Amino acid sequence: MQLDEISTLAKVEEELARLRDRLASGAGQGHRTVPHTADLRVEAWGPTREACLAEAVRGLVDSFAAVAAVRPRHTAERRFIASSDEDLLVAFIEEVIYRLDADGEIPVAAAVRPTPDGGVVLTLSLADVHEAEITGAVPKAASLHDLRCAPDAAGRWSCGITIDV
C-alpha cells in the first residue's frame, strides 16, 4: 500500500513537472487531469488568476463529459468573495458539482471576471446534463488535500485541486 502511494506520488510529481515545463514554454492557458489514487486531480494554468480559475472549471467538466457540441440553455452568474485564492477554487468546483446534482446542469463554457471590491464573478453557460456525453466518473466533492492556487515568480498562475469521484 505504501509503495503504491509513493509510486502515485511520483507520477503526480512527474505530471506537475511537465505542467511547469508547459508553463515555462509559453503554453499560455490550459488544463489537464492527472492520475490520483482513487480520485481525480485537475491542474490548470493561465496568465491571470481569473483565467486560471476558469480553466480549472473547464478541466473539471472535461474530465467526465464531452460538451463541445452542446448548446447552452442559459447563462448564470454568481459573485464570490473568499479569504484566499484556494477558497475561490474550491467554491467554483463546488458550484459546478452543486449545479450537476441539484439542477441537472453542466457548464459548457466558463468565464471569470474580477469585481472592484476584490471579489470575482463566475459566469457559466449551462446545458442540461443529459445533452452531454458522459465519458467518466462524475465528480462528487472537492478535496482540501494538496490544494493550491497561486502565481509563480513570473506572475503566471497555476492551480490544482483533487476531486472525489
SVG drawing of the C-alpha trace seen along z (x, -y; Angstrom):
<svg xmlns="http://www.w3.org/2000/svg" viewBox="-33 -49 43 51">
<polyline fill="none" stroke="black" stroke-width="0.4" points="0.0,0.0 2.7,-2.5 4.7,-1.6 1.6,-2.3 1.2,-5.7 4.9,-6.5 4.5,-5.4 1.4,-7.5 3.0,-10.5 6.0,-10.1 3.6,-10.1 1.9,-13.2 5.2,-14.9 6.2,-14.0 2.9,-15.4 3.5,-18.6 7.0,-18.9 5.6,-18.6 2.9,-21.2 5.6,-23.6 7.6,-23.0 4.5,-23.8 4.0,-27.0 7.6,-27.9 7.4,-27.3 4.6,-29.8 1.6,-27.4 -0.4,-30.3 -3.6,-28.9 -5.0,-25.4 -5.8,-22.4 -5.2,-18.8 -6.2,-15.9 -3.6,-14.0 -4.0,-10.4 -4.6,-10.4 -5.2,-7.4 -9.0,-6.7 -9.7,-10.4 -9.0,-12.9 -6.6,-15.8 -7.3,-18.8 -4.4,-21.1 -4.9,-24.4 -2.9,-27.4 -3.4,-30.9 -1.9,-34.4 -4.3,-35.7 -6.0,-34.3 -9.3,-34.6 -8.1,-32.7 -6.6,-30.0 -9.8,-29.6 -11.9,-29.4 -9.6,-26.7 -10.0,-24.7 -13.7,-24.7 -13.2,-23.6 -10.8,-20.9 -13.3,-19.5 -16.0,-19.3 -13.7,-17.9 -12.6,-15.2 -16.0,-13.5 -18.0,-14.9 -17.8,-15.9 -19.6,-19.3 -18.0,-20.8 -21.1,-20.2 -23.7,-21.0 -25.6,-24.3 -26.2,-26.1 -29.8,-26.7 -28.9,-29.8 -26.1,-31.7 -25.8,-32.0 -23.6,-34.4 -22.6,-34.1 -20.4,-36.5 -17.8,-35.2 -15.7,-36.7 -13.2,-34.4 -10.4,-34.8 -7.9,-33.1 -7.5,-32.1 -7.6,-28.4 -11.0,-29.1 -12.2,-30.6 -11.0,-27.5 -13.0,-25.2 -16.1,-27.4 -16.0,-27.3 -15.7,-23.5 -18.4,-23.1 -20.7,-25.4 -20.3,-23.1 -20.9,-20.0 -24.0,-21.6 -25.4,-22.5 -24.9,-19.0 -26.5,-17.4 -29.3,-19.8 -30.2,-21.2 -29.0,-18.6 -27.0,-21.3 -23.5,-21.1 -21.3,-24.1 -20.3,-24.1 -18.3,-27.3 -16.9,-29.3 -15.5,-32.8 -14.3,-34.7 -14.0,-38.4 -12.8,-40.5 -15.0,-42.9 -13.8,-46.3 -14.2,-45.1 -11.8,-42.2 -14.3,-39.5 -15.0,-37.7 -17.9,-36.8 -18.2,-33.3 -20.2,-33.1 -21.4,-29.6 -23.1,-28.8 -25.2,-25.9 -26.9,-23.0 -29.0,-20.0 -26.6,-17.3 -28.4,-14.8 -27.3,-16.6 -23.7,-16.0 -21.8,-12.7 -20.7,-11.5 -17.2,-10.0 -16.0,-9.4 -16.8,-9.4 -19.0,-12.4 -17.4,-14.5 -18.8,-14.2 -16.8,-16.8 -13.7,-18.9 -10.9,-17.8 -8.9,-20.3 -5.9,-18.0 -3.0,-19.3 -5.0,-22.4 -3.1,-25.3 -3.8,-28.4 -1.0,-31.0 1.2,-32.8 4.8,-31.8 7.8,-34.1 7.0,-35.3 3.4,-36.1 1.8,-33.1 -1.0,-31.4 -1.5,-27.8 -3.8,-25.8 -4.5,-22.3 -7.4,-20.5 -8.2,-16.9 -11.7,-15.8 -13.6,-12.9 -15.3,-10.9"/>
</svg>
